[in-house]
Amino acid sequence: MPSLSKPNADLHDLRQAILQQRSSSAAEMERAIDAASSPACAHALVKPNFEEARRAAAAADPASPLAGLAVSVKDLFDVAGQATPAGSLILANAPPASKDATAVARLRAAGASFIGRSNMSEFAFSGVGINPHYGTPANAAMTDRPRIPGGSTSGGAITVATGAAHVGLGSDTGGSIRIPAALNGLVGFKSTARLVPTEGALPLSFTLDTVSAITHSVRDAVLVHEILAHRQVPLKKAPLSAYRLAVARTLMLEDLEPPVAIAFEKALASLRAAGARIDEIALSELAELGPMQANGTFSPAESYQWHRELIARHSARYDPRVLARIMRGASMSAADYVELLLHRKDWIARMGSALQAYDAVLSPTVPLLAPAIADLAPATGQDASKDAALDAEFFRVNGLLLRNPSAINMLDGCAISLPCQQPGEPPVGLMLWHGSLHDDALLSLALQVENCLQH
């Protein structure tokens, strides 16, 4: 069994320690910097920001929502005075941003101390988390061998898992918050997209991009969402027995690795024992996702529109796997794109009707444990057959990682992944999800589910 790292204290506990003068923002920042400098955090930060973080922590108001504690910022967000490379070398020397992205500005106003820019899949276009330009941070929860961190918010997850940050600001277009959270034993909340502005974030898909964060706990996820969305979450204080939940048999339970299937069933058993009402439903509408996107999908089409001039000048500098996915958008016709928009609108309406009787759906976040980096990283030699085999395995794993979480992005919904494995077992994510603007009810439920699974 792989060795597992110990969990870190969550943001709420640290804030209380600072308010009660059992610790200080400056002392916690030094611990975060030590963690960020450790081998476990290698490649997680592409641009450390230690000295500025120290100054911000020293000057922080202990009563502010984030109390000067360390936050990492995914490399696709604008930070005033810094370039925004988005995990690529192509934009590494771009002009610095003139102002903070909206999400960054809101975190800064809430007392965040930014420890650095976190690594990511190039241009956010992969759920695996491998980056050939800046190195790939290894999974921090399964340490028997270097394993993938999950992407695209790879470095953000590793900073939180190692204690280098208490919040990892990221984005989620098809699971890029929830996948690395699940693979590293963390909490990843993807809000309804429209609730948090994407201004100042380099886009992957204008339709699907969502600004969110990775944290240690659901209560931290609630706090950070309140900051990012500039709104208060009215939490419902109701027992699990007050909720009606569903498990979707279609798509979501296919091809589960045994540890994932076992952890998921144990989690359902624990919730039922605590009084939750859980129905198994077909939810056959999920089977339409493949045919709906057979002639193209939003991410390739919209990213190709953004990247096409860069590709014309710098195609050789892209990660070839990322470039291949972007170039799929070049062949999608305007008619196919409009057809996808119309089909999606109709599908969302029918999914809403199918889920009307339920407070949330429960699914495994991803169907597999984190594979070894060596089994997916590009080959360094000249063996074309090995390169082709590695590419094929990479895209197979990438498809599996994205399958469940990306359905919620297509739904324009909200979802949260939280750990559901037993102590000593490898990380498995339990995803709670629903349609658009069910965020408050979902977060209320997630607090109850987290408490049940931890006791």
Secondary structure, 3 states (H helix, E strand, C coil): CCCCCCCCCCHHHHHHHHHCCCCCHHHHHHHHHHHHCCHHHCCCEEEECHHHHHHHHHHCCCCCCCCCCEEEEECCECCCCCCCCCCCCCCCCCCCCCCCCHHHHHHHHCCCEEEEEECCCHHHCCCCCCCCCCCCCCCCCCCCCCECCCCCCHHHHHHHHHCCCCEEEEECCCCCCHHHHHHCCCEEEECCHHHCCCCCECCCCCCCCCEEEEECCHHHHHHHHHHHHCCCCCCCCCCHHHCEEEEECCCCCCCCCHHHHHHHHHHHHHHHHCCCEEEEECCHHHHHHHHHCCCCCHHHHHHHHHHHHHHHHHHHHCCHHHHHHHHHHHHCCHHHHHHHHHHHHHHHHHHHHHCCCCCEEEEECCCCCCCEHHHCCCCCCCCHHHHHHHHHHHHHHHHHHHHHHHHHHHCCCEEEEEECCCCCCCCCEEEEEECCCCHHHHHHHHHHHHHHHHC
